[in-house]
Amino acid sequence: MEEVLGAIVAHGARFMIVDLTGAQAADTSTIEHLLRLFAATRLLGSQCIVSGVPAGMVRRILDAGGSLDGIPVFSTLKSALEHAMGAIRHKPR
């Protein structure tokens, strides 16, 4: 988490894309870590975008008391990248 957050600050990143394509349904600890990463990203002024979330992981996120509200979720990495690039083209930082 420290490296990712450091990179967001160092590069002034507007977006962080987390691609979970192919990920197995994670345990509660992993889910909680992801949710903390998403929240920390937002606190740094960057928007987290998630792609390829397996159905089983969605259930675990909800079971852990988490939510993906306010986080754009896409079925593919390509869609997530298109979203970020479109936002960059239309709204400079």
Sequence and secondary structure as in RCSB ss.txt:
>XXXX:A:sequence
MEEVLGAIVAHGARFMIVDLTGAQAADTSTIEHLLRLFAATRLLGSQCIVSGVPAGMVRRILDAGGSLDGIPVFS
TLKSALEHAMGAIRHKPR
>XXXX:A:secstr
 HHHHHHHHHHT SEEEEE TT     HHHHHHHHHHHHHHHHTT EEEEE   HHHHHHHHHTT   TTS EES
SHHHHHHHHHHHHHHS  
